[in-house]
Amino acid sequence: MSWRRIAEVVAREAAYRSRREAERSLRFFRMSGGSMLKYNAFLLAVFTFMSSMIGLSAFSGPEVAYLTLIMLFLMEILMGVLFMALNLQVLVSDRLLDPIFHLPVSEPEIRRALLWVGIYWGGAALPFVLIPGAAVESYLLRDPLILVGAIMGSLIALVLSMALGYLAGSLATRYTRSLKGRAVSTVVWLLVLSVGFIMGPLMDAVSQLYEGGAVQALYMVPPISFAVMFESSGALLSSLLLVLVSYILFRTGTSRFWRVVTRGEVPLPKRPAKWSLSFGFTAALMKEVKMATRTPRIFASIIMYSFIFPLVFIFPFFSEGLPQGFSGFLAPLVLAVGGLGGFSILYLYVMEASGAKTLYSLPLTRGRVALVKFYTFLTVNMPVAILIAAALAVLMPNGAIPALIYLAALSGSALLNSLTYALLLPKEPSHWSTETFGRTLVAVLFLIEGMAYFSVGIASLFLPNGLRATTSLITLAAIWIVDSILLTVSGRRAL
């Protein structure tokens, strides 16, 4: 069996498992199965178009072109890390390589297959984040070295992103009792999930070098360093150092990942484990909280989408203050921030995975399931939410009412989403995942909620300051009225 064939089979099996509950696997295979090209075709087309459009910035001069090339280089690395980490952890959590170990396949072939799986899962398309834009800039600036440097830089970026992806993907993603392991895994998953927010600060730092007159410093930053490495000893040293670091990280990441996927069964404890039997709402709530806090990827996702993602919109007002004349806009702003934070309750449903099948054998209503998830969300998130509300009340002028609006919006939105997902659950016992609800439907729900919350803020711009908080309070009342209706409906429907 060819190692390329092993990689193809593993990639197809992972794709099938991610979509089998939605019964759309055959349609998915027609589009993306069967070859490395089909797996990467859509991403390749999107990346090429995006990169080519950004490459047109070369009309503004070589300095702007260099900045955009650096941005595309960083984007390739960050996107590669996200793709690799999220997909490779499937190999660990579902132990997809176990059947292959029983076949007459040599260890080197399986190792090469592991590397090739990363290429299948979007790796082949990653260089097209940088190369098309560099080709456009090279043509416009009549400088072929830009394209040469970009090709070299894109390959190094691919290796570096795969290395970091293997390191992140090798961390435990399943339920674990190890406090140290949970802490490390949660921090790493937070970093992986927040890669999109890293782009802004990184590009600000690079732009400050240019604006501060340190244009020569850009020559030390890839992929520009690869383009001018034969003209500058500093650029050559920077390029060689990046190649060395990428190689070391790649060897380290693949070795660690190999140890994880070949790890045997967990040894039995030396002494009988203590156990107890409990039931009722409190027991269900404690079970949910333990599962959430002991599953690093789920816990990191809740933190990311409950606080970090929404706070990106409000943090500038903490650091810089509200613009003059916008003091009344704080209420609708925190309404949107709290409303978007409640969306992350989806991960508490996904957390059940195959264990959700057991719930169908219990005398549960969908309303009770929704309430357990909602109270779990509050237990995990409220301590930080209260700190944010206190900061609003203390640091912002007249911040007491916005602080209460934030807490009410966060809890109201969480209950609204929990009830919505409870009503959308399948009637038959099944494995719960994002595909249970459909990724398209989840995206549509998020867009509708986001547009609804921010439309209140936009409408508030045309209202007097005194009515902006009133509009937010009316919106909150509507959310809780809908919650009451959905709670009544879901309470009458069995799981």
C-alpha positions in Angstrom: 0.0 0.0 0.0 1.4 3.4 -1.1 1.9 6.0 1.7 0.0 8.4 -0.5 -2.9 6.0 -0.7 -2.8 5.7 3.1 -3.0 9.5 3.4 -6.0 9.6 1.0 -7.9 6.9 2.9 -7.3 8.6 6.2 -8.4 12.0 4.8 -11.5 10.5 3.3 -12.4 8.7 6.5 -12.0 11.9 8.6 -14.2 13.8 6.1 -16.8 11.0 6.3 -16.9 11.0 10.1 -17.2 14.8 10.3 -20.3 14.7 8.0 -22.0 11.3 8.5 -24.5 12.5 11.1 -25.8 15.0 8.6 -26.0 12.3 5.9 -24.3 14.5 3.3 -21.0 12.6 3.0 -21.7 11.3 -0.6 -22.4 14.9 -1.9 -19.2 16.0 -0.1 -17.1 13.3 -1.7 -18.3 14.3 -5.1 -16.9 17.7 -4.5 -13.7 17.1 -2.5 -12.9 13.4 -2.4 -10.7 11.2 -4.5 -7.6 13.2 -5.0 -5.4 15.9 -3.4 -6.3 18.4 -6.1 -10.1 18.1 -5.3 -9.4 18.5 -1.6 -7.6 21.7 -2.3 -9.4 23.1 -5.4 -11.9 25.4 -3.6 -9.3 26.8 -1.2 -6.8 27.2 -4.1 -9.3 29.3 -6.1 -10.2 31.5 -3.1 -6.6 32.0 -2.1 -5.5 32.9 -5.7 -8.3 35.4 -6.1 -7.7 37.1 -2.7 -3.9 37.1 -3.1 -4.1 38.5 -6.7 -6.3 41.4 -5.6 -4.0 42.2 -2.7 -1.1 42.1 -5.1 -2.5 45.1 -6.9 -1.3 47.2 -4.0 2.0 47.4 -5.9 0.6 50.3 -7.8 1.3 52.3 -4.6 5.0 51.6 -4.7 7.5 49.0 -3.6 7.3 49.9 0.1 3.5 49.2 0.2 4.1 46.0 -1.9 6.7 44.8 0.7 4.2 45.3 3.5 1.5 43.4 1.7 3.9 40.5 1.0 4.7 40.3 4.7 1.0 40.3 5.5 0.3 37.5 3.1 3.3 35.5 4.5 1.9 35.8 8.0 -1.6 35.0 6.8 -0.3 31.8 5.2 1.3 30.7 8.5 -1.6 31.5 10.7 -4.2 29.9 8.4 -2.0 26.8 8.0 -1.7 26.4 11.8 -5.5 26.7 12.2 -6.2 24.2 9.4 -3.6 21.7 10.5 -4.4 21.8 14.3 -8.2 21.5 13.8 -7.9 18.6 11.4 -5.0 16.6 12.8 -6.6 16.4 16.2 -9.2 14.2 14.5 -6.5 11.6 14.1 -5.8 11.6 17.8 -9.4 11.9 19.1 -10.9 9.2 16.7 -7.7 7.1 16.5 -8.0 6.8 12.8 -4.6 5.2 12.3 -5.3 2.3 14.6 -6.6 0.0 11.8 -3.5 0.7 9.7 -1.2 -0.5 12.4 -2.6 -4.0 11.9 -1.8 -4.0 8.2 1.6 -5.1 6.7 2.7 -1.5 6.3 6.1 -0.3 7.4 6.5 2.5 10.0 8.3 4.8 7.5 5.3 4.6 5.1 2.9 5.5 7.9 5.1 8.4 8.9 5.2 9.7 5.4 1.4 9.3 5.2 1.0 11.5 8.2 3.0 14.2 6.5 0.9 13.8 3.3 -2.4 14.0 5.2 -1.5 17.6 6.0 -1.0 18.3 2.3 -4.5 16.8 1.6 -6.1 19.0 4.3 -5.5 22.3 2.6 -1.7 22.2 2.7 -1.3 22.1 -1.0 -3.4 25.3 -1.4 -1.6 27.3 1.3 1.3 28.6 -0.9 -1.3 30.3 -3.1 -2.0 32.7 -0.3 1.3 34.3 -1.1 2.5 33.3 -4.6 -0.2 34.8 -6.8 0.0 38.2 -5.1 3.8 38.1 -5.3 3.5 37.3 -9.0 1.3 40.3 -9.6 3.6 42.6 -7.6 6.7 41.2 -9.4 5.1 42.0 -12.8 4.0 45.5 -11.8 7.4 46.4 -10.2 9.4 44.6 -12.9 11.3 42.8 -10.2 11.5 39.0 -10.7 13.3 38.5 -7.3 10.0 39.3 -5.5 8.4 36.2 -7.1 11.5 34.1 -6.3 11.6 35.2 -2.7 7.8 34.6 -2.4 8.1 31.1 -3.7 10.8 30.3 -1.2 9.0 32.1 1.6 5.7 30.3 0.9 7.4 26.9 1.1 9.0 27.8 4.4 5.7 29.2 5.6 4.1 25.8 4.7 6.7 23.9 6.7 6.4 26.2 9.7 2.6 26.1 9.7 2.6 22.3 9.5 5.1 22.1 12.3 3.1 24.3 14.6 -0.1 22.5 13.5 1.4 19.1 14.4 2.5 20.4 17.8 -1.0 21.8 18.5 -2.8 18.8 17.1 -0.8 16.4 19.3 -2.2 17.9 22.4 -5.0 16.1 24.2 -8.3 17.1 22.8 -10.4 14.6 24.7 -11.8 14.5 28.2 -8.8 14.5 30.6 -8.4 14.6 34.4 -4.8 16.0 34.3 -4.9 19.6 35.6 -1.5 20.4 34.0 -2.5 18.8 30.7 -5.8 20.7 30.7 -4.1 24.0 31.4 -1.5 23.6 28.7 -3.9 22.3 26.1 -6.4 25.1 26.8 -3.8 27.8 26.4 -2.5 26.3 23.2 -6.1 26.0 21.8 -6.7 29.6 22.7 -3.7 30.6 20.7 -4.7 28.5 17.8 -8.3 29.8 17.8 -7.1 33.4 18.2 -4.7 33.4 15.2 -7.0 35.7 13.3 -6.6 38.4 16.0 -2.8 38.2 15.9 -2.7 39.6 12.4 -3.6 43.1 13.4 -0.9 43.6 16.1 1.8 41.9 13.9 1.0 44.1 10.9 0.9 47.2 13.2 4.4 46.4 14.4 5.7 46.0 10.8 4.0 49.2 9.8 5.6 51.1 12.6 9.0 50.0 11.4 8.3 51.5 8.0 6.7 54.7 9.3 9.6 55.1 11.8 12.1 55.2 8.9 13.5 51.8 9.5 12.7 50.6 5.9 15.9 48.5 5.9 14.4 46.5 8.8 11.8 45.2 6.4 14.6 43.4 4.5 15.1 41.1 7.5 11.4 40.0 7.5 10.3 37.1 5.2 9.5 36.8 2.4 11.4 40.0 1.6 14.5 38.5 3.2 14.4 35.7 0.7 14.2 38.1 -2.2 17.2 40.2 -1.2 19.3 37.6 0.7 22.0 37.7 -2.0 22.3 41.5 -1.6 22.2 41.7 2.2 24.1 39.6 4.7 21.5 40.4 7.3 18.7 39.2 5.1 20.7 36.0 4.3 21.2 35.4 8.0 17.5 36.0 8.8 16.5 33.6 6.0 18.8 30.8 7.1 17.7 31.2 10.7 14.1 30.9 9.7 14.8 27.8 7.7 16.7 26.2 10.7 13.9 27.1 13.2 11.2 25.7 10.8 13.1 22.5 10.4 13.7 22.0 14.1 10.0 22.7 14.9 8.9 20.4 12.1 11.0 17.5 13.4 9.8 18.2 16.9 6.1 18.5 15.9 6.0 15.4 13.8 7.9 13.3 16.4 5.5 14.4 19.1 2.5 13.7 16.9 3.8 10.3 16.1 4.2 9.4 19.8 0.6 10.5 20.4 -1.0 8.6 17.6 0.9 5.4 18.5 0.2 5.7 22.2 -1.2 2.5 23.6 -4.1 2.0 26.0 -4.2 4.1 29.2 -2.9 1.9 32.1 -5.3 0.9 34.8 -5.2 2.7 38.1 -3.2 1.0 40.9 -6.1 1.2 43.3 -9.9 1.0 42.8 -11.4 4.3 41.8 -13.9 5.9 44.1 -17.3 6.4 42.6 -20.7 7.5 43.7 -24.2 7.6 42.0 -26.1 10.9 41.9 -29.0 12.2 40.0 -31.2 15.3 39.6 -30.6 18.7 38.1 -27.6 19.5 40.3 -25.8 16.3 39.3 -26.5 16.9 35.6 -25.1 20.5 36.0 -21.9 19.3 37.7 -21.4 16.7 35.1 -21.6 19.3 32.4 -19.3 21.7 34.1 -16.6 19.0 34.6 -16.9 17.9 31.0 -16.5 21.5 29.8 -13.5 22.3 32.0 -11.8 19.0 31.3 -12.1 19.2 27.5 -9.5 21.7 26.5 -10.7 22.5 23.0 -14.3 23.0 24.1 -13.3 25.1 27.1 -11.0 27.2 24.9 -13.7 27.7 22.3 -16.2 28.9 25.0 -13.7 31.4 26.3 -12.7 32.6 22.8 -16.2 33.1 21.5 -17.8 34.3 24.8 -15.2 37.0 25.6 -12.2 37.4 23.4 -14.0 37.7 20.1 -16.7 40.1 21.3 -14.3 42.1 23.4 -12.2 42.9 20.3 -15.0 45.4 19.5 -15.2 47.0 22.9 -11.5 47.0 24.0 -10.6 50.2 22.1 -13.2 52.1 24.1 -11.6 50.9 27.4 -8.1 52.1 26.3 -9.0 55.2 24.3 -12.4 56.2 25.6 -15.6 56.9 23.7 -15.5 59.6 21.0 -17.1 62.9 21.9 -20.9 62.7 21.4 -21.0 58.9 21.5 -21.4 58.4 25.2 -25.0 57.1 24.7 -23.7 54.6 22.2 -22.1 52.4 24.9 -25.4 50.7 25.8 -26.1 49.3 22.2 -22.4 48.4 21.9 -22.4 46.2 25.0 -25.7 44.8 23.9 -24.0 43.5 20.7 -21.0 42.3 22.6 -23.1 40.3 25.2 -25.4 39.0 22.5 -22.6 37.6 20.4 -21.0 36.0 23.5 -24.1 33.8 24.0 -23.5 32.1 20.7 -20.7 30.0 22.1 -23.2 27.8 24.0 -23.2 25.7 20.8 -19.9 24.0 22.0 -21.7 22.6 25.1 -23.9 20.7 22.8 -21.0 19.6 20.6 -19.2 18.5 23.7 -21.7 15.6 24.2 -20.5 13.9 21.0 -21.3 10.1 21.1 -22.3 10.3 24.7 -25.5 12.2 23.6 -27.0 8.9 22.6 -27.5 8.0 26.3 -29.6 11.1 26.9 -32.3 9.8 24.7 -32.9 6.9 27.1 -33.6 9.3 30.0 -37.0 11.1 30.7 -35.7 14.4 29.5 -37.5 17.2 27.7 -35.7 19.5 25.3 -36.4 22.4 27.6 -34.6 20.6 30.5 -31.6 19.9 28.2 -31.5 23.6 27.2 -31.7 24.7 30.8 -28.8 22.4 31.9 -26.7 23.8 29.1 -27.7 27.3 29.9 -26.8 27.0 33.6 -23.5 25.3 32.7 -22.8 28.3 30.4 -23.5 30.7 33.3 -21.4 28.7 35.8 -18.4 28.7 33.4 -18.7 32.3 32.1 -20.3 34.4 34.8 -17.2 35.0 36.9 -15.4 36.7 34.0 -18.6 38.3 32.8 -19.1 40.0 36.2 -15.5 41.3 36.1 -16.2 42.8 32.7 -19.4 44.4 33.9 -17.7 45.8 36.9 -15.0 47.3 34.7 -17.8 48.9 32.6 -19.5 50.3 35.7 -16.3 51.7 37.2 -14.2 52.8 34.2 -16.9 54.2 31.8 -19.0 57.3 32.5 -22.5 56.3 33.5 -21.5 52.7 33.0 -23.8 51.0 35.5 -26.7 50.6 33.1 -24.5 49.4 30.2 -23.0 46.9 32.7 -26.4 45.5 33.5 -27.3 45.4 29.8 -24.2 43.4 29.1 -25.0 40.8 31.7 -28.6 40.6 30.6 -27.7 40.3 26.9 -25.1 37.6 27.5 -27.4 35.5 29.6 -30.5 36.2 27.4 -28.6 35.3 24.2 -27.1 32.2 25.7 -30.6 31.0 26.7 -32.0 31.9 23.3 -29.3 29.9 21.5 -29.6 27.0 23.9 -33.3 26.7 23.4 -32.9 27.0 19.6 -30.3 24.2 19.4 -32.4 22.0 21.8 -35.4 22.3 19.4 -33.1 21.5 16.4 -31.8 18.3 17.9 -32.6 15.1 16.0 -35.4 12.9 17.3 -33.4 9.7 17.1 -30.4 8.9 19.3 -27.3 10.3 17.5 -23.8 11.7 17.9 -24.0 15.4 18.4 -21.6 17.6 16.5 -21.7 20.8 14.5 -22.9 18.7 11.6 -26.0 17.7 13.7 -27.3 21.2 13.1 -25.5 21.8 9.8 -22.6 24.2 9.4 -24.6 26.3 7.0 -27.5 26.7 9.5 -25.1 27.5 12.3 -23.5 30.2 10.2 -26.8 31.6 9.2 -28.0 31.8 12.8 -24.8 33.6 13.8 -25.2 36.1 10.9 -28.8 36.8 11.7 -28.1 37.3 15.4 -25.0 39.5 14.7 -26.9 41.6 12.2 -29.8 42.0 14.6 -27.6 43.1 17.5 -25.5 45.5 15.4 -28.6 46.9 13.6 -29.8 48.2 17.0 -26.4 50.0 17.4 -26.6 51.4 13.9 -30.2 52.6 14.4 -29.1 54.2 17.7 -26.7 56.5 15.8 -29.8 58.3 14.6 -31.5 58.6 18.0 -30.9 61.1 20.8 -28.5 59.9 23.5 -31.4 59.5 26.0 -33.2 57.0 23.8 -30.2 54.8 23.0 -30.2 53.0 26.3 -34.0 52.7 26.1 -33.7 51.0 22.7 -31.3 48.5 24.1 -33.6 47.8 27.0 -36.5 47.2 24.6 -34.3 44.8 22.6 -33.4 42.9 25.8 -37.1 42.6 26.7 -37.8 41.2 23.3 -35.0 38.6 23.7 -36.3 37.4 27.1 -39.9 37.3 25.8 -38.7 35.0 22.9 -36.8 33.0 25.5 -40.0 32.5 27.5 -42.0 31.3 24.4 -39.3 28.9 23.3 -38.9 27.6 26.9 -42.6 26.8 27.0 -42.5 25.0 23.6 -39.4 23.0 24.3 -40.7 22.0 27.8 -43.5 20.1 26.1 -41.3 18.2 23.7 -39.4 15.1 24.7 -35.8 14.6 23.7 
